[in-house]
Amino acid sequence: MNAQWQRDETEGRGASSWRAAVLVALAGMAIWKFAGTGDGTLDPDAQPRPVAPRGDLGADEKATIDLFERASPSVVFIRNVAIEYDRRSLMATEAREGTGSGFLWDELGHVVTNYHVIHGSDELEVTLANHETYAATKVGFEVEKDIAVLKIEAPRDRLRPLAVGASGDLRVGQNVFAIGNPFGLDQTLTAGLISGLGREMPAKYAEVDRGQRLLTDLIQTQAPINPGNSGGPLLDSSGRLIGMNTAIVSPSGASAGIGFAIPVDTINRTVTEILRYGQAIRPSLGVKILSDFVSTTYGVKGVLISEVIAGSGAERAGLRGADNAKFRRPADAIASCDVIVGADGAPVRNSNDLFRALDHREVGDTVRLEVMRQGKSLKVDVELKDLRP
């Protein structure tokens, strides 16, 4: 028993000695690697190198710095909180949170952003460039344009609205700048070029006819835009607002060099209507239409009119909707509809073609429609009206 104990103790001491030797060797290697080999290469009098004088910044750098310093105080960070209630305890909790960007529209505290940034929110907070945070209320929005207007109560000296430019004279190849809060990193500046104009893509929450209403006339840019940039401004080289960053095309969700912005002409018109009326004004033909799905199902090329609204320009022009008496046999009801196949000389194959033709029209304008009625082509002039309830 004694001999066995002595053998175990000896083996234990041997193992401990072996581990200690390995640790010493490793420590020596580390010292040799990181502290030098002791061959005189170390300099105990080493000092930081002197800083070389910086040359003057280039004219383009100065212009970009000046642009950012002028425009960034107008860009805000938006926090969107959705409240959920526990069914058992009935306690309210902050269940979902989203973030985005926006910009100050005027000195009254109005903030413009994308509708999809505030969609589903119960509470909204706006943080200014100086990190002051204010509760925000919704003034109004236009889902089909992906534009929303908020209001904050902040001192007027904190509110520096952006200078507003125009989008009708933009050119592919001109410089553009985006300021926003990608991934929550506030006041981030990116730069690039306009790489395309007149682009289209679905509006995120504007569902029409089993599809989505299109955002039209978008500005395409390769200025890096990432999640969190939505609602932030796109600026020209003078620092004027020319668009609002709204979407990216990327399989990964990060910038792939293809971003889209809503043009400022659309923003200016829509925001003004929201501030005046609480909603955007949609010039209306005065018709209700059947879905594109129905048109496709019955082999109809164009937009089927299901109903003509009393007192509308369409009624005055003599357009006809479906004969309700024939709806027991859908094919007969479809055959009784007027079908819009053209607007102002452009073909209308589906509802988005019709919306596109009306997109830049105003109340009081007249649109010439080409209509098929029981196999015959008719051309009628329809005055657009504001048919809000």
KEKE-735352 format. One line per 4 residues: their letters; for each residue x, y, z of C-alpha. Coordinates in pm, 1 decimal. Layout:
! KEKE-735352
a) X Y Z ~ ...
//
This chain:
! KEKE-735352
mnaq) 0.0 0.0 0.0 ~ 285.2 234.8 93.5 ~ 477.8 146.6 -223.3 ~ 169.4 203.5 -437.2
wqrd) 112.4 546.5 -279.8 ~ 476.0 641.5 -337.5 ~ 451.6 533.8 -704.5 ~ 136.7 739.3 -759.0
eteg) 291.8 1039.2 -590.2 ~ 604.3 1005.2 -805.2 ~ 397.8 977.5 -1124.0 ~ 195.0 1283.1 -1014.3
rgas) 511.8 1483.0 -956.8 ~ 641.0 1370.3 -1296.9 ~ 323.2 1479.3 -1473.7 ~ 326.5 1814.2 -1295.9
swra) 689.3 1869.5 -1391.1 ~ 610.9 1781.0 -1752.8 ~ 320.6 2030.0 -1766.7 ~ 536.1 2299.0 -1609.8
avlv) 808.6 2240.2 -1868.1 ~ 557.3 2273.5 -2152.5 ~ 421.0 2600.3 -2009.7 ~ 772.2 2741.2 -1972.1
alag) 850.1 2647.5 -2333.3 ~ 530.7 2809.5 -2462.7 ~ 599.0 3123.4 -2260.1 ~ 948.0 3139.2 -2402.0
maiw) 814.9 3107.3 -2756.5 ~ 565.9 3388.4 -2692.8 ~ 838.1 3614.0 -2553.4 ~ 1060.5 3532.4 -2851.2
kfag) 779.9 3605.8 -3096.9 ~ 641.1 3924.7 -2951.1 ~ 929.0 4078.8 -2759.8 ~ 1214.0 4013.0 -3000.9
tgdg) 1501.4 3765.9 -3000.6 ~ 1738.0 3968.9 -2788.4 ~ 1968.8 4030.6 -3084.7 ~ 1965.1 4410.0 -3051.6
tldp) 1659.4 4479.5 -3269.1 ~ 1469.1 4647.1 -2983.2 ~ 1500.0 5023.2 -2937.9 ~ 1426.7 5138.2 -2580.6
daqp) 1429.1 5502.2 -2701.4 ~ 1160.1 5450.9 -2973.6 ~ 921.6 5746.5 -3011.0 ~ 604.4 5804.2 -3216.7
rpva) 683.6 5932.8 -3562.8 ~ 618.5 6304.9 -3623.5 ~ 298.3 6390.9 -3808.8 ~ 353.1 6527.8 -4157.0
prgd) 165.4 6848.7 -4239.6 ~ -155.9 6782.8 -4427.3 ~ -192.6 6938.7 -4767.3 ~ -500.1 7139.9 -4854.2
lgad) -816.8 6939.2 -4919.2 ~ -928.5 6909.6 -5277.2 ~ -1211.4 7127.3 -5403.7 ~ -1440.8 6824.5 -5436.2
ekat) -1364.5 6715.6 -5077.7 ~ -1438.1 7063.5 -4945.0 ~ -1765.2 7073.5 -5136.2 ~ -1872.3 6735.9 -4996.3
idlf) -1780.9 6832.9 -4639.5 ~ -1971.0 7159.2 -4674.7 ~ -2273.0 6975.5 -4816.6 ~ -2280.0 6731.1 -4526.0
eras) -2239.2 7001.6 -4261.7 ~ -2526.0 7202.0 -4412.7 ~ -2764.2 6912.2 -4477.4 ~ -2705.7 6666.6 -4192.4
psvv) -2885.1 6877.7 -3925.1 ~ -3201.2 6829.8 -4132.9 ~ -3184.3 6448.6 -4124.6 ~ -3358.3 6260.5 -3843.6
firn) -3366.0 5910.4 -3700.5 ~ -3711.8 5753.3 -3664.7 ~ -3798.2 5478.7 -3416.8 ~ -4118.6 5285.2 -3477.3
vaie) -4264.4 5088.8 -3184.6 ~ -4560.1 4852.0 -3207.0 ~ -4740.3 4765.5 -2884.0 ~ -4876.5 4416.8 -2819.0
ydrr) -5101.1 4303.6 -2535.5 ~ -5062.8 3979.8 -2344.3 ~ -5398.0 3800.8 -2363.8 ~ -5364.6 3658.6 -2015.4
slma) -5232.9 3953.2 -1817.4 ~ -5359.4 4228.1 -2051.6 ~ -5022.6 4395.3 -1998.9 ~ -4888.2 4608.9 -2282.0
tear) -4536.6 4542.6 -2407.3 ~ -4314.8 4684.4 -2680.0 ~ -4323.9 4384.3 -2907.5 ~ -4178.0 4505.7 -3232.7
egtg) -3945.0 4788.5 -3318.2 ~ -3825.0 4928.7 -3646.7 ~ -3604.5 5218.3 -3743.1 ~ -3561.7 5442.9 -4041.7
sgfl) -3465.5 5789.4 -4153.1 ~ -3650.2 6108.3 -4238.6 ~ -3591.1 6476.9 -4294.6 ~ -3727.0 6806.5 -4169.2
wdel) -3972.4 6960.8 -4414.4 ~ -4033.6 7299.4 -4254.4 ~ -3983.4 7504.8 -3938.6 ~ -4321.4 7394.7 -3802.7
ghvv) -4185.6 7052.4 -3708.4 ~ -4313.7 6848.0 -4003.4 ~ -4100.8 6544.9 -4087.1 ~ -4118.2 6348.7 -4412.4
tnyh) -4037.2 5979.0 -4437.8 ~ -4151.4 5662.7 -4614.1 ~ -4488.6 5517.5 -4525.7 ~ -4329.7 5175.6 -4483.7
vihg) -4103.5 5319.0 -4209.5 ~ -4405.2 5404.5 -3990.5 ~ -4637.3 5122.2 -4099.2 ~ -4786.7 4933.1 -3804.9
sdel) -4657.1 5175.8 -3544.9 ~ -4830.1 5257.5 -3216.3 ~ -4562.6 5501.8 -3105.5 ~ -4312.3 5705.5 -3304.6
evtl) -4001.1 5886.6 -3189.1 ~ -3791.7 6128.6 -3391.1 ~ -3431.2 6195.5 -3293.7 ~ -3266.9 6507.8 -3432.5
anhe) -2903.9 6536.7 -3535.1 ~ -2821.4 6687.1 -3192.4 ~ -2959.4 6365.6 -3031.6 ~ -3271.0 6531.7 -2886.6
tyaa) -3567.6 6295.4 -2911.1 ~ -3931.7 6395.3 -2953.3 ~ -4257.2 6202.4 -2969.2 ~ -4409.1 6223.4 -3316.9
tkvg) -4769.0 6218.4 -3437.3 ~ -4893.2 6117.1 -3782.0 ~ -5027.9 6400.4 -3995.6 ~ -5114.2 6182.8 -4294.7
feve) -4973.6 5945.2 -4553.3 ~ -5012.6 5820.0 -4907.9 ~ -4958.4 5445.4 -4924.2 ~ -4946.1 5436.6 -5303.5
kdia) -4658.1 5686.1 -5307.8 ~ -4489.0 5544.2 -4992.7 ~ -4486.1 5892.0 -4836.9 ~ -4577.3 5989.0 -4480.0
vlki) -4574.6 6315.9 -4287.2 ~ -4512.9 6334.2 -3910.3 ~ -4517.2 6624.1 -3665.6 ~ -4290.9 6692.8 -3368.2
eapr) -4309.7 6971.8 -3112.1 ~ -3955.5 7103.2 -3104.2 ~ -3815.5 7454.5 -3062.4 ~ -3799.7 7631.8 -3395.4
drlr) -3427.3 7695.5 -3362.9 ~ -3372.7 7316.6 -3367.1 ~ -3554.8 7278.5 -3699.5 ~ -3350.7 7326.8 -4014.7
plav) -3543.4 7214.7 -4323.7 ~ -3363.1 7107.0 -4637.2 ~ -3353.9 7320.9 -4948.8 ~ -3591.9 7167.1 -5204.3
gasg) -3476.0 7101.9 -5559.8 ~ -3647.9 6962.7 -5868.0 ~ -3638.6 6617.6 -6023.0 ~ -3763.3 6696.0 -6373.2
dlrv) -3419.5 6801.5 -6499.2 ~ -3206.7 6527.6 -6340.8 ~ -2947.2 6359.9 -6561.8 ~ -2797.4 6012.0 -6553.4
gqnv) -2437.1 6045.2 -6439.2 ~ -2472.4 6341.8 -6205.3 ~ -2341.6 6316.2 -5850.2 ~ -2582.6 6242.4 -5567.2
faig) -2545.8 6208.1 -5190.8 ~ -2751.0 6012.3 -4938.0 ~ -2767.6 6083.5 -4564.8 ~ -2940.6 5843.6 -4328.0
npfg) -2916.0 5593.0 -4047.6 ~ -2815.5 5258.3 -4200.2 ~ -2819.6 4979.2 -3940.9 ~ -2883.9 5244.7 -3674.8
ldqt) -2559.4 5431.9 -3748.6 ~ -2691.5 5785.0 -3750.2 ~ -2574.9 6068.0 -3976.6 ~ -2405.9 5844.2 -4232.9
ltag) -2308.4 6001.0 -4566.2 ~ -2269.8 5802.3 -4888.3 ~ -2207.4 5928.2 -5239.4 ~ -2259.1 5800.4 -5590.7
lisg) -2418.7 5871.3 -5926.0 ~ -2764.4 5868.0 -6074.2 ~ -2755.4 5545.5 -6272.4 ~ -3110.0 5550.0 -6410.8
lgre) -3433.3 5748.0 -6426.2 ~ -3798.5 5658.0 -6470.6 ~ -3767.9 5323.8 -6290.0 ~ -4064.1 5134.5 -6145.7
mpak) -4110.8 4891.4 -5860.3 ~ -4399.3 4770.8 -5637.9 ~ -4505.5 4990.8 -5347.1 ~ -4450.9 4778.7 -5037.4
yaev) -4800.1 4806.1 -4885.9 ~ -5011.1 4927.4 -5181.7 ~ -5183.4 4607.7 -5289.7 ~ -5391.3 4621.0 -5607.6
drgq) -5555.4 4336.5 -5793.2 ~ -5368.9 4052.3 -5624.9 ~ -5048.4 4242.6 -5688.7 ~ -4893.9 4570.7 -5581.2
rllt) -4941.1 4923.8 -5705.0 ~ -4625.8 5048.6 -5872.7 ~ -4407.8 5334.1 -5759.3 ~ -4322.3 5515.1 -6081.8
dliq) -4056.6 5757.0 -6209.7 ~ -3809.5 5642.8 -5944.2 ~ -3449.0 5761.5 -5940.5 ~ -3198.2 5476.3 -5952.6
tqap) -2867.5 5540.7 -5780.5 ~ -2555.1 5345.6 -5695.0 ~ -2489.8 5555.8 -5383.7 ~ -2475.0 5288.4 -5110.0
inpg) -2817.2 5258.9 -4941.7 ~ -2876.5 5005.1 -4664.4 ~ -3158.1 4910.0 -4423.6 ~ -3224.3 5215.6 -4209.3
nsgg) -3163.7 5458.3 -4498.2 ~ -3531.6 5439.0 -4597.7 ~ -3696.5 5779.5 -4570.2 ~ -3368.0 5969.0 -4580.9
plld) -3289.0 6239.0 -4836.6 ~ -3111.7 6205.1 -5168.4 ~ -2929.0 6530.2 -5244.7 ~ -2770.0 6686.3 -5549.8
ssgr) -2425.3 6845.2 -5542.3 ~ -2579.8 7174.6 -5424.8 ~ -2726.9 7002.6 -5118.8 ~ -3083.7 7033.6 -5248.4
ligm) -3339.9 6760.2 -5187.7 ~ -3400.9 6571.3 -5513.1 ~ -3546.0 6245.9 -5378.6 ~ -3624.4 6022.3 -5081.9
ntai) -3440.5 5690.6 -5053.2 ~ -3699.7 5417.1 -5042.0 ~ -3567.4 5075.9 -5149.6 ~ -3270.3 4866.4 -5250.4
vsps) -3235.2 4566.2 -5477.2 ~ -3023.7 4308.2 -5297.2 ~ -3053.1 3933.6 -5231.9 ~ -2870.6 3979.6 -4898.7
gasa) -3060.1 4286.3 -4773.7 ~ -2745.0 4501.2 -4782.7 ~ -2640.6 4750.6 -5045.7 ~ -2557.5 4599.4 -5383.4
gigf) -2519.7 4931.3 -5561.3 ~ -2882.6 4951.3 -5679.1 ~ -3102.0 5185.4 -5479.0 ~ -3420.2 5374.2 -5559.7
aipv) -3551.7 5712.1 -5451.5 ~ -3892.0 5878.9 -5487.2 ~ -3844.6 6198.3 -5692.8 ~ -3881.0 6530.2 -5511.6
dtin) -4149.9 6657.5 -5750.5 ~ -4374.3 6373.8 -5631.2 ~ -4280.1 6441.5 -5267.6 ~ -4346.4 6815.6 -5294.6
rtvt) -4688.8 6767.3 -5448.1 ~ -4796.7 6485.0 -5214.3 ~ -4668.3 6643.5 -4890.9 ~ -4843.2 6971.9 -4975.3
eilr) -5173.6 6788.5 -5023.5 ~ -5130.5 6597.3 -4696.4 ~ -5059.0 6919.9 -4507.7 ~ -5363.6 7088.6 -4663.7
ygqa) -5617.9 6808.2 -4652.1 ~ -5474.0 6533.4 -4431.0 ~ -5441.5 6306.4 -4733.1 ~ -5321.0 6309.5 -5090.9
irps) -5569.2 6415.1 -5357.9 ~ -5618.2 6156.2 -5628.0 ~ -5763.6 6292.9 -5951.8 ~ -6029.8 6038.0 -6040.8
lgvk) -6196.2 5924.4 -6360.0 ~ -6495.8 5827.8 -6149.3 ~ -6500.0 5455.4 -6223.1 ~ -6458.8 5137.2 -6026.3
ilsd) -6265.7 4866.9 -6205.1 ~ -6251.2 4491.0 -6192.9 ~ -5923.2 4328.1 -6098.7 ~ -5659.6 4234.9 -6351.6
fvst) -5711.9 3875.8 -6239.5 ~ -6069.0 3889.2 -6375.8 ~ -5952.7 4046.9 -6702.2 ~ -5688.3 3777.0 -6747.7
tygv) -5932.6 3499.3 -6658.1 ~ -6176.0 3609.7 -6929.6 ~ -5908.8 3692.6 -7185.5 ~ -5974.4 4067.7 -7182.4
kgvl) -5686.1 4301.4 -7272.4 ~ -5746.9 4626.2 -7090.4 ~ -5922.3 4751.4 -6776.6 ~ -6282.3 4647.9 -6716.2
isev) -6516.9 4914.1 -6575.7 ~ -6744.9 4756.8 -6317.0 ~ -6924.7 5073.9 -6205.9 ~ -6949.9 5441.7 -6300.2
iags) -6974.6 5682.5 -6003.8 ~ -7261.9 5930.1 -6005.9 ~ -7156.0 6289.4 -6066.8 ~ -6816.5 6192.6 -6205.1
gaer) -6642.3 6285.3 -6526.4 ~ -6689.1 5926.6 -6642.1 ~ -7066.9 5952.1 -6603.5 ~ -7072.5 6279.9 -6793.2
aglr) -6864.4 6122.2 -7071.9 ~ -7113.0 5834.2 -7099.5 ~ -6890.7 5548.2 -6986.5 ~ -7067.5 5228.3 -6887.1
gadn) -7010.8 4977.9 -6611.4 ~ -7123.5 4616.2 -6591.6 ~ -7491.0 4535.9 -6622.4 ~ -7571.2 4410.0 -6272.0
akfr) -7867.8 4214.2 -6403.0 ~ -7627.1 3990.6 -6591.4 ~ -7398.1 3900.7 -6301.7 ~ -7567.6 3561.3 -6262.2
rpad) -7370.6 3475.7 -6573.5 ~ -7027.8 3637.7 -6524.6 ~ -6929.8 3609.6 -6890.5 ~ -7236.9 3811.8 -6992.7
aias) -7167.0 4070.3 -6721.4 ~ -6807.0 4103.8 -6843.5 ~ -6927.9 4146.0 -7199.0 ~ -7147.1 4439.1 -7089.7
cdvi) -6852.5 4638.2 -6944.2 ~ -6669.7 4917.0 -7120.2 ~ -6301.5 4824.1 -7144.8 ~ -6037.0 5096.6 -7122.8
vgad) -5762.0 5007.4 -7370.8 ~ -5583.6 5342.5 -7409.4 ~ -5522.3 5674.7 -7233.2 ~ -5384.7 5983.9 -7405.1
gapv) -5248.8 5770.3 -7686.3 ~ -5069.2 5518.9 -7464.3 ~ -5191.3 5156.9 -7450.8 ~ -5367.5 5039.4 -7134.5
rnsn) -5322.5 4665.4 -7083.6 ~ -5380.6 4650.1 -6708.8 ~ -5460.8 4865.2 -6405.8 ~ -5101.3 4978.1 -6357.5
dlfr) -5094.3 5117.4 -6712.4 ~ -5405.4 5320.2 -6626.6 ~ -5262.4 5439.8 -6292.9 ~ -4941.3 5536.6 -6469.7
aldh) -5134.1 5747.0 -6722.2 ~ -5310.9 5933.5 -6439.0 ~ -5011.8 5962.4 -6208.6 ~ -4907.8 6317.7 -6294.5
revg) -5253.7 6450.2 -6367.8 ~ -5437.3 6701.1 -6152.3 ~ -5799.7 6767.5 -6068.5 ~ -5960.1 6948.0 -6361.9
dtvr) -5738.5 6787.2 -6629.3 ~ -5903.4 6604.2 -6918.6 ~ -5790.9 6258.4 -7027.4 ~ -5875.1 6107.9 -7365.1
levm) -5962.4 5741.7 -7323.2 ~ -5990.8 5474.2 -7586.1 ~ -6269.4 5236.3 -7489.7 ~ -6392.8 4909.4 -7634.1
rqgk) -6770.2 4867.7 -7611.3 ~ -6912.8 4542.5 -7737.9 ~ -6640.5 4511.8 -7998.7 ~ -6642.6 4874.5 -8112.9
slkv) -6371.7 5131.3 -8039.3 ~ -6475.4 5466.7 -7892.3 ~ -6273.9 5772.5 -7790.6 ~ -6408.0 5984.0 -7505.0
dvel) -6278.1 6280.2 -7306.9 ~ -6309.9 6246.9 -6928.1 ~ -6257.6 6529.9 -6681.1 ~ -6073.3 6427.0 -6366.4
kdlr) -6242.1 6521.6 -6039.2 ~ -6172.5 6505.2 -5668.3 ~ -6418.2 6244.2 -5546.0 ~ -6319.1 6234.1 -5180.2
p) -6614.3 6155.3 -4949.6
//
